[in-house]
Amino acid sequence: MRSILLALAIGLAVACGCERPLPPETDPAQGRAALKTVLDTWASGGSPGDLKKASPAIIAYDPDWEAGQRLKKYEIDSTDRRMGVDLLVKVTLSLGGPGAKATDKQVNFTVAIGKETVVLRQQ
């Protein structure tokens, strides 16, 4: 009898965990605005820490930014795509240090807006 009750309790716990609704899809206009804020901050010499202190705060990650690369300019592709409920945006980055020749690369950023705003470059 105990094993039946235990199995029933485990089954109910698992079933209840499956009923969580997905978060809402990231609005494309808001997502693009958050991405632009991140890229403008990088291009102006700011840091991801500056974005965490902003209002509203944005959590941002880009490995080139973390490595100290300078963003000289960028171009955000006009096509919106999805990765689940997140916005997926292609961006052309022009990177380089002072006096160095710019290197262009195309990358993808995911943008999620929910309890927190998160902008992450995909590897």
CNS distance restraints for C-alpha pairs under 8 A (distance, minus, plus):
assign (resid   1 and name CA) (resid   5 and name CA) 6.36 0.50 0.50
assign (resid   2 and name CA) (resid   6 and name CA) 6.04 0.50 0.50
assign (resid   3 and name CA) (resid   7 and name CA) 6.03 0.50 0.50
assign (resid   4 and name CA) (resid   8 and name CA) 6.11 0.50 0.50
assign (resid   5 and name CA) (resid   9 and name CA) 6.08 0.50 0.50
assign (resid   6 and name CA) (resid  10 and name CA) 6.17 0.50 0.50
assign (resid   7 and name CA) (resid  11 and name CA) 6.06 0.50 0.50
assign (resid   8 and name CA) (resid  12 and name CA) 6.17 0.50 0.50
assign (resid   9 and name CA) (resid  13 and name CA) 6.17 0.50 0.50
assign (resid  10 and name CA) (resid  14 and name CA) 6.18 0.50 0.50
assign (resid  11 and name CA) (resid  15 and name CA) 6.11 0.50 0.50
assign (resid  12 and name CA) (resid  16 and name CA) 6.02 0.50 0.50
assign (resid  13 and name CA) (resid  17 and name CA) 6.34 0.50 0.50
assign (resid  14 and name CA) (resid  18 and name CA) 6.67 0.50 0.50
assign (resid  15 and name CA) (resid  19 and name CA) 7.04 0.50 0.50
assign (resid  16 and name CA) (resid  20 and name CA) 7.89 0.50 0.50
assign (resid  22 and name CA) (resid  85 and name CA) 7.96 0.50 0.50
assign (resid  23 and name CA) (resid  85 and name CA) 7.16 0.50 0.50
assign (resid  23 and name CA) (resid 114 and name CA) 7.28 0.50 0.50
assign (resid  24 and name CA) (resid  85 and name CA) 6.57 0.50 0.50
assign (resid  24 and name CA) (resid 114 and name CA) 7.67 0.50 0.50
assign (resid  25 and name CA) (resid  84 and name CA) 7.95 0.50 0.50
assign (resid  25 and name CA) (resid  85 and name CA) 4.28 0.50 0.50
assign (resid  25 and name CA) (resid  86 and name CA) 6.08 0.50 0.50
assign (resid  25 and name CA) (resid  87 and name CA) 7.78 0.50 0.50
assign (resid  26 and name CA) (resid  30 and name CA) 7.43 0.50 0.50
assign (resid  26 and name CA) (resid  31 and name CA) 6.32 0.50 0.50
assign (resid  26 and name CA) (resid  85 and name CA) 6.20 0.50 0.50
assign (resid  26 and name CA) (resid  86 and name CA) 5.45 0.50 0.50
assign (resid  26 and name CA) (resid  87 and name CA) 5.97 0.50 0.50
assign (resid  26 and name CA) (resid 111 and name CA) 7.32 0.50 0.50
assign (resid  26 and name CA) (resid 112 and name CA) 5.80 0.50 0.50
assign (resid  26 and name CA) (resid 113 and name CA) 5.50 0.50 0.50
assign (resid  26 and name CA) (resid 114 and name CA) 7.68 0.50 0.50
assign (resid  27 and name CA) (resid  31 and name CA) 5.92 0.50 0.50
assign (resid  27 and name CA) (resid  87 and name CA) 7.78 0.50 0.50
assign (resid  27 and name CA) (resid 113 and name CA) 7.84 0.50 0.50
assign (resid  28 and name CA) (resid  32 and name CA) 5.96 0.50 0.50
assign (resid  28 and name CA) (resid  80 and name CA) 7.17 0.50 0.50
assign (resid  28 and name CA) (resid  87 and name CA) 6.70 0.50 0.50
assign (resid  29 and name CA) (resid  33 and name CA) 6.17 0.50 0.50
assign (resid  30 and name CA) (resid  34 and name CA) 6.20 0.50 0.50
assign (resid  30 and name CA) (resid 113 and name CA) 7.99 0.50 0.50
assign (resid  31 and name CA) (resid  35 and name CA) 6.21 0.50 0.50
assign (resid  31 and name CA) (resid  87 and name CA) 6.70 0.50 0.50
assign (resid  31 and name CA) (resid 111 and name CA) 5.76 0.50 0.50
assign (resid  31 and name CA) (resid 112 and name CA) 7.10 0.50 0.50
assign (resid  31 and name CA) (resid 113 and name CA) 6.99 0.50 0.50
assign (resid  32 and name CA) (resid  36 and name CA) 6.06 0.50 0.50
assign (resid  33 and name CA) (resid  37 and name CA) 6.19 0.50 0.50
assign (resid  34 and name CA) (resid  38 and name CA) 6.32 0.50 0.50
assign (resid  34 and name CA) (resid  58 and name CA) 7.62 0.50 0.50
assign (resid  34 and name CA) (resid 111 and name CA) 7.72 0.50 0.50
assign (resid  34 and name CA) (resid 117 and name CA) 7.67 0.50 0.50
assign (resid  34 and name CA) (resid 119 and name CA) 7.51 0.50 0.50
assign (resid  35 and name CA) (resid  39 and name CA) 6.23 0.50 0.50
assign (resid  35 and name CA) (resid 111 and name CA) 7.11 0.50 0.50
assign (resid  35 and name CA) (resid 119 and name CA) 6.51 0.50 0.50
assign (resid  36 and name CA) (resid  40 and name CA) 5.90 0.50 0.50
assign (resid  37 and name CA) (resid  41 and name CA) 6.06 0.50 0.50
assign (resid  38 and name CA) (resid  42 and name CA) 6.32 0.50 0.50
assign (resid  38 and name CA) (resid  48 and name CA) 7.94 0.50 0.50
assign (resid  38 and name CA) (resid  51 and name CA) 7.31 0.50 0.50
assign (resid  38 and name CA) (resid  58 and name CA) 7.89 0.50 0.50
assign (resid  38 and name CA) (resid  60 and name CA) 6.98 0.50 0.50
assign (resid  38 and name CA) (resid 119 and name CA) 7.64 0.50 0.50
assign (resid  39 and name CA) (resid  43 and name CA) 6.06 0.50 0.50
assign (resid  39 and name CA) (resid  71 and name CA) 7.92 0.50 0.50
assign (resid  39 and name CA) (resid  74 and name CA) 7.55 0.50 0.50
assign (resid  40 and name CA) (resid  44 and name CA) 6.08 0.50 0.50
assign (resid  41 and name CA) (resid  45 and name CA) 6.49 0.50 0.50
assign (resid  41 and name CA) (resid  46 and name CA) 4.98 0.50 0.50
assign (resid  41 and name CA) (resid  47 and name CA) 6.94 0.50 0.50
assign (resid  41 and name CA) (resid  51 and name CA) 7.72 0.50 0.50
assign (resid  42 and name CA) (resid  46 and name CA) 5.15 0.50 0.50
assign (resid  42 and name CA) (resid  47 and name CA) 6.29 0.50 0.50
assign (resid  42 and name CA) (resid  48 and name CA) 7.84 0.50 0.50
assign (resid  42 and name CA) (resid  65 and name CA) 7.28 0.50 0.50
assign (resid  42 and name CA) (resid  70 and name CA) 7.35 0.50 0.50
assign (resid  42 and name CA) (resid  71 and name CA) 6.19 0.50 0.50
assign (resid  43 and name CA) (resid  70 and name CA) 6.80 0.50 0.50
assign (resid  43 and name CA) (resid  71 and name CA) 4.76 0.50 0.50
assign (resid  43 and name CA) (resid  72 and name CA) 5.95 0.50 0.50
assign (resid  43 and name CA) (resid  73 and name CA) 6.74 0.50 0.50
assign (resid  45 and name CA) (resid  70 and name CA) 7.39 0.50 0.50
assign (resid  46 and name CA) (resid  50 and name CA) 6.37 0.50 0.50
assign (resid  47 and name CA) (resid  51 and name CA) 7.06 0.50 0.50
assign (resid  48 and name CA) (resid  52 and name CA) 6.63 0.50 0.50
assign (resid  48 and name CA) (resid  59 and name CA) 7.10 0.50 0.50
assign (resid  48 and name CA) (resid  60 and name CA) 5.74 0.50 0.50
assign (resid  48 and name CA) (resid  61 and name CA) 7.06 0.50 0.50
assign (resid  49 and name CA) (resid  53 and name CA) 6.54 0.50 0.50
assign (resid  50 and name CA) (resid  54 and name CA) 6.41 0.50 0.50
assign (resid  51 and name CA) (resid  57 and name CA) 5.79 0.50 0.50
assign (resid  51 and name CA) (resid  58 and name CA) 5.21 0.50 0.50
assign (resid  51 and name CA) (resid  59 and name CA) 6.70 0.50 0.50
assign (resid  51 and name CA) (resid  60 and name CA) 7.40 0.50 0.50
assign (resid  52 and name CA) (resid  57 and name CA) 4.69 0.50 0.50
assign (resid  52 and name CA) (resid  58 and name CA) 5.28 0.50 0.50
assign (resid  52 and name CA) (resid  59 and name CA) 5.85 0.50 0.50
assign (resid  53 and name CA) (resid  57 and name CA) 5.88 0.50 0.50
assign (resid  54 and name CA) (resid  58 and name CA) 7.21 0.50 0.50
assign (resid  57 and name CA) (resid 116 and name CA) 7.45 0.50 0.50
assign (resid  57 and name CA) (resid 117 and name CA) 6.92 0.50 0.50
assign (resid  58 and name CA) (resid 116 and name CA) 7.05 0.50 0.50
assign (resid  58 and name CA) (resid 117 and name CA) 5.00 0.50 0.50
assign (resid  58 and name CA) (resid 118 and name CA) 5.77 0.50 0.50
assign (resid  58 and name CA) (resid 119 and name CA) 7.27 0.50 0.50
assign (resid  59 and name CA) (resid 116 and name CA) 7.63 0.50 0.50
assign (resid  59 and name CA) (resid 117 and name CA) 6.21 0.50 0.50
assign (resid  59 and name CA) (resid 118 and name CA) 4.72 0.50 0.50
assign (resid  59 and name CA) (resid 119 and name CA) 6.22 0.50 0.50
assign (resid  60 and name CA) (resid 118 and name CA) 5.91 0.50 0.50
assign (resid  60 and name CA) (resid 119 and name CA) 4.78 0.50 0.50
assign (resid  60 and name CA) (resid 120 and name CA) 5.67 0.50 0.50
assign (resid  61 and name CA) (resid  65 and name CA) 7.61 0.50 0.50
assign (resid  61 and name CA) (resid  66 and name CA) 7.44 0.50 0.50
assign (resid  61 and name CA) (resid 119 and name CA) 6.58 0.50 0.50
assign (resid  61 and name CA) (resid 120 and name CA) 4.91 0.50 0.50
assign (resid  61 and name CA) (resid 121 and name CA) 6.23 0.50 0.50
assign (resid  62 and name CA) (resid  66 and name CA) 6.20 0.50 0.50
assign (resid  62 and name CA) (resid 120 and name CA) 6.38 0.50 0.50
assign (resid  62 and name CA) (resid 121 and name CA) 5.23 0.50 0.50
assign (resid  63 and name CA) (resid  67 and name CA) 6.07 0.50 0.50
assign (resid  63 and name CA) (resid 121 and name CA) 7.68 0.50 0.50
assign (resid  64 and name CA) (resid  68 and name CA) 6.43 0.50 0.50
assign (resid  64 and name CA) (resid  69 and name CA) 5.35 0.50 0.50
assign (resid  65 and name CA) (resid  69 and name CA) 5.26 0.50 0.50
assign (resid  65 and name CA) (resid  70 and name CA) 6.95 0.50 0.50
assign (resid  65 and name CA) (resid  71 and name CA) 7.86 0.50 0.50
assign (resid  69 and name CA) (resid  95 and name CA) 6.40 0.50 0.50
assign (resid  69 and name CA) (resid  96 and name CA) 6.18 0.50 0.50
assign (resid  69 and name CA) (resid  97 and name CA) 6.52 0.50 0.50
assign (resid  70 and name CA) (resid  95 and name CA) 5.58 0.50 0.50
assign (resid  70 and name CA) (resid  96 and name CA) 5.39 0.50 0.50
assign (resid  70 and name CA) (resid  97 and name CA) 5.62 0.50 0.50
assign (resid  71 and name CA) (resid  93 and name CA) 6.93 0.50 0.50
assign (resid  71 and name CA) (resid  94 and name CA) 6.01 0.50 0.50
assign (resid  71 and name CA) (resid  95 and name CA) 4.78 0.50 0.50
assign (resid  71 and name CA) (resid  96 and name CA) 6.67 0.50 0.50
assign (resid  72 and name CA) (resid  93 and name CA) 7.85 0.50 0.50
assign (resid  72 and name CA) (resid  94 and name CA) 5.49 0.50 0.50
assign (resid  72 and name CA) (resid  95 and name CA) 5.63 0.50 0.50
assign (resid  72 and name CA) (resid  96 and name CA) 6.71 0.50 0.50
assign (resid  72 and name CA) (resid 102 and name CA) 7.49 0.50 0.50
assign (resid  73 and name CA) (resid  93 and name CA) 6.32 0.50 0.50
assign (resid  73 and name CA) (resid  94 and name CA) 5.23 0.50 0.50
assign (resid  73 and name CA) (resid  95 and name CA) 7.44 0.50 0.50
assign (resid  74 and name CA) (resid  91 and name CA) 6.84 0.50 0.50
assign (resid  74 and name CA) (resid  92 and name CA) 5.54 0.50 0.50
assign (resid  74 and name CA) (resid  93 and name CA) 4.61 0.50 0.50
assign (resid  74 and name CA) (resid  94 and name CA) 5.92 0.50 0.50
assign (resid  75 and name CA) (resid  91 and name CA) 5.63 0.50 0.50
assign (resid  75 and name CA) (resid  92 and name CA) 5.13 0.50 0.50
assign (resid  75 and name CA) (resid  93 and name CA) 6.73 0.50 0.50
assign (resid  76 and name CA) (resid  89 and name CA) 7.31 0.50 0.50
assign (resid  76 and name CA) (resid  90 and name CA) 6.33 0.50 0.50
assign (resid  76 and name CA) (resid  91 and name CA) 4.52 0.50 0.50
assign (resid  76 and name CA) (resid  92 and name CA) 6.54 0.50 0.50
assign (resid  77 and name CA) (resid  89 and name CA) 6.75 0.50 0.50
assign (resid  77 and name CA) (resid  90 and name CA) 5.41 0.50 0.50
assign (resid  77 and name CA) (resid  91 and name CA) 5.73 0.50 0.50
assign (resid  77 and name CA) (resid  92 and name CA) 7.73 0.50 0.50
assign (resid  79 and name CA) (resid  89 and name CA) 7.15 0.50 0.50
assign (resid  79 and name CA) (resid  90 and name CA) 7.80 0.50 0.50
assign (resid  80 and name CA) (resid  87 and name CA) 6.90 0.50 0.50
assign (resid  80 and name CA) (resid  88 and name CA) 6.46 0.50 0.50
assign (resid  80 and name CA) (resid  89 and name CA) 5.93 0.50 0.50
assign (resid  81 and name CA) (resid  87 and name CA) 6.05 0.50 0.50
assign (resid  81 and name CA) (resid  88 and name CA) 5.00 0.50 0.50
assign (resid  81 and name CA) (resid  89 and name CA) 6.43 0.50 0.50
assign (resid  82 and name CA) (resid  86 and name CA) 5.77 0.50 0.50
assign (resid  82 and name CA) (resid  87 and name CA) 4.87 0.50 0.50
assign (resid  82 and name CA) (resid  88 and name CA) 5.17 0.50 0.50
assign (resid  83 and name CA) (resid  87 and name CA) 6.20 0.50 0.50
assign (resid  83 and name CA) (resid  88 and name CA) 5.98 0.50 0.50
assign (resid  83 and name CA) (resid 110 and name CA) 7.50 0.50 0.50
assign (resid  85 and name CA) (resid 112 and name CA) 7.69 0.50 0.50
assign (resid  86 and name CA) (resid 110 and name CA) 6.28 0.50 0.50
assign (resid  86 and name CA) (resid 111 and name CA) 5.67 0.50 0.50
assign (resid  86 and name CA) (resid 112 and name CA) 4.98 0.50 0.50
assign (resid  86 and name CA) (resid 113 and name CA) 7.77 0.50 0.50
assign (resid  87 and name CA) (resid 110 and name CA) 5.51 0.50 0.50
assign (resid  87 and name CA) (resid 111 and name CA) 5.07 0.50 0.50
assign (resid  87 and name CA) (resid 112 and name CA) 6.57 0.50 0.50
assign (resid  88 and name CA) (resid 108 and name CA) 6.60 0.50 0.50
assign (resid  88 and name CA) (resid 109 and name CA) 5.73 0.50 0.50
assign (resid  88 and name CA) (resid 110 and name CA) 4.55 0.50 0.50
assign (resid  88 and name CA) (resid 111 and name CA) 6.48 0.50 0.50
assign (resid  89 and name CA) (resid 108 and name CA) 5.52 0.50 0.50
assign (resid  89 and name CA) (resid 109 and name CA) 5.32 0.50 0.50
assign (resid  89 and name CA) (resid 110 and name CA) 6.43 0.50 0.50
assign (resid  89 and name CA) (resid 111 and name CA) 7.93 0.50 0.50
assign (resid  90 and name CA) (resid 106 and name CA) 6.84 0.50 0.50
assign (resid  90 and name CA) (resid 107 and name CA) 5.73 0.50 0.50
assign (resid  90 and name CA) (resid 108 and name CA) 4.45 0.50 0.50
assign (resid  90 and name CA) (resid 109 and name CA) 6.44 0.50 0.50
assign (resid  91 and name CA) (resid 106 and name CA) 5.69 0.50 0.50
assign (resid  91 and name CA) (resid 107 and name CA) 5.46 0.50 0.50
assign (resid  91 and name CA) (resid 108 and name CA) 6.08 0.50 0.50
assign (resid  91 and name CA) (resid 109 and name CA) 7.37 0.50 0.50
assign (resid  92 and name CA) (resid 104 and name CA) 6.64 0.50 0.50
assign (resid  92 and name CA) (resid 105 and name CA) 5.59 0.50 0.50
assign (resid  92 and name CA) (resid 106 and name CA) 4.38 0.50 0.50
assign (resid  92 and name CA) (resid 107 and name CA) 6.36 0.50 0.50
assign (resid  93 and name CA) (resid 103 and name CA) 7.96 0.50 0.50
assign (resid  93 and name CA) (resid 104 and name CA) 5.50 0.50 0.50
assign (resid  93 and name CA) (resid 105 and name CA) 5.40 0.50 0.50
assign (resid  93 and name CA) (resid 106 and name CA) 6.30 0.50 0.50
assign (resid  93 and name CA) (resid 107 and name CA) 7.45 0.50 0.50
assign (resid  94 and name CA) (resid 102 and name CA) 5.76 0.50 0.50
assign (resid  94 and name CA) (resid 103 and name CA) 5.45 0.50 0.50
assign (resid  94 and name CA) (resid 104 and name CA) 4.39 0.50 0.50
assign (resid  94 and name CA) (resid 105 and name CA) 6.67 0.50 0.50
assign (resid  95 and name CA) (resid 102 and name CA) 5.27 0.50 0.50
assign (resid  95 and name CA) (resid 103 and name CA) 5.16 0.50 0.50
assign (resid  95 and name CA) (resid 104 and name CA) 6.29 0.50 0.50
assign (resid  96 and name CA) (resid 100 and name CA) 5.67 0.50 0.50
assign (resid  96 and name CA) (resid 101 and name CA) 6.22 0.50 0.50
assign (resid  96 and name CA) (resid 102 and name CA) 4.74 0.50 0.50
assign (resid  96 and name CA) (resid 103 and name CA) 6.26 0.50 0.50
assign (resid  97 and name CA) (resid 101 and name CA) 7.76 0.50 0.50
assign (resid  97 and name CA) (resid 102 and name CA) 7.79 0.50 0.50
assign (resid 107 and name CA) (resid 121 and name CA) 7.14 0.50 0.50
assign (resid 107 and name CA) (resid 122 and name CA) 7.13 0.50 0.50
assign (resid 108 and name CA) (resid 121 and name CA) 5.85 0.50 0.50
assign (resid 108 and name CA) (resid 122 and name CA) 5.48 0.50 0.50
assign (resid 109 and name CA) (resid 119 and name CA) 6.58 0.50 0.50
assign (resid 109 and name CA) (resid 120 and name CA) 5.42 0.50 0.50
assign (resid 109 and name CA) (resid 121 and name CA) 4.28 0.50 0.50
assign (resid 109 and name CA) (resid 122 and name CA) 5.67 0.50 0.50
assign (resid 110 and name CA) (resid 118 and name CA) 7.94 0.50 0.50
assign (resid 110 and name CA) (resid 119 and name CA) 5.77 0.50 0.50
assign (resid 110 and name CA) (resid 120 and name CA) 5.38 0.50 0.50
assign (resid 110 and name CA) (resid 121 and name CA) 6.38 0.50 0.50
assign (resid 110 and name CA) (resid 122 and name CA) 6.93 0.50 0.50
assign (resid 111 and name CA) (resid 117 and name CA) 7.39 0.50 0.50
assign (resid 111 and name CA) (resid 118 and name CA) 5.72 0.50 0.50
assign (resid 111 and name CA) (resid 119 and name CA) 4.60 0.50 0.50
assign (resid 111 and name CA) (resid 120 and name CA) 6.65 0.50 0.50
assign (resid 112 and name CA) (resid 116 and name CA) 7.75 0.50 0.50
assign (resid 112 and name CA) (resid 117 and name CA) 5.74 0.50 0.50
assign (resid 112 and name CA) (resid 118 and name CA) 5.19 0.50 0.50
assign (resid 112 and name CA) (resid 119 and name CA) 6.61 0.50 0.50
assign (resid 113 and name CA) (resid 117 and name CA) 4.45 0.50 0.50
assign (resid 113 and name CA) (resid 118 and name CA) 6.48 0.50 0.50
